[in-house]
């Protein structure tokens, strides 16, 4: 059985609406059909498993939903496996998306999903995940430290490569294209790869350390996306940025089955699904689809994010991507990002369970360091050393100039 938990809000009866969801999303129709029997429907009918009442809402989540009080409850509904199978498009269609069109709702949000054992091995899952990302970057015992080069601002390939060279020399572990950068006229993907990969391979030959660079390969045409993938792989690259909502389930499945790269997921568009607390779906549910499809690294914002998302939401997202669906190998590497610099390292360390199994991704928090990107890398490494050793950042900064300058620059929270 596949179990979905819906947070239902209605001016009417919770019980009646829960029963309607179960009926409409499985065997229910507005008029009886020829050959329809109760025995036949019972084989594939969804059913209400539990209702847990919540406090009423004073205002409806959907305007114009009638007069209150607006009753709320968390409702578990079970869908027979035979009615859906392991097809993720069927799961999204039957168990999730159709519920939003049902009359009588003033709000509905999908807050949990539990998949049965039949899903184990039905989809490829991460190819590299946490262990593979660590192995390829050569990083153990601390977070993987990464940054974002912003060629989306208009940097040409040779200008991007100049900054990449400085970051590599400073000891960065990971660099990625901005998600808005795919293959524009001023910075074609082929030219970026040609400018950047020789620097990475030369550094690897000299030091044994291969910096992971995630090139943006997203494309609406799966064949074109695979050509982008092959371009990176053949040049010696090992990672790609994939804008998962833009390429969709089919694009992701097509890519993962053929991929030799670490797939770094940017969750652009997720906010549309989740920003209203009474509508949409929780990240806890949504991320399961993408992990089953094969995401290796998952961006989840961070502490003190520059965007709308509160810190508690980041912590829940971290817990979601690091909780096994069926085995530890199906976990994605969490990527803390969005306005990060060394200043959030202590709280990130504490609130993620004092773990260092994450990619700590700083854009402006590294490249906008007052003494240059190289100093920005060293400052973040110093901040994480202080966090793990339990030393206050201000105290640690007394003997670490890069961290001290970083605190001066970014302590007002403007590291975006």
Secondary structure, DSSP 8 states (H G I E B T S, - for coil): -EEEEEEEEESS-HHHHHHHHHHHTTT--SS--TT--HHHHHTT--EEEEEEEEEEESS-SSTT--SS-EEEEEEEEEE-HHHHTT-HHHIIIIIIGGGGG-TT-SEEEEEEEE--GGGTTTS---SSHHHHHHHHHT--SS-EEEEEE-GGGS--HHHHHHHHHHHHHHT--EEEE-TT-SS-TTS-HHHHHHHHHHHHHHHHHHHS---EEEEE---SSHHHHHHHHHHHHHTT--EEEEEHHHHHHHHHHHHHHH--SEEEEE-TTHHHHHSSTTEEE-HHHHHHHHHHHT-SEEE---TT-SSS--HHHHHHHHHHHHS-SSSGGG--EEEE-SS--GGGHHHHHHHTTS---SEEEESHHHHT-TT-HHHHHHHHHHHHHHHHHT--HHHHHTT-HHHHHHHHHHTTS---
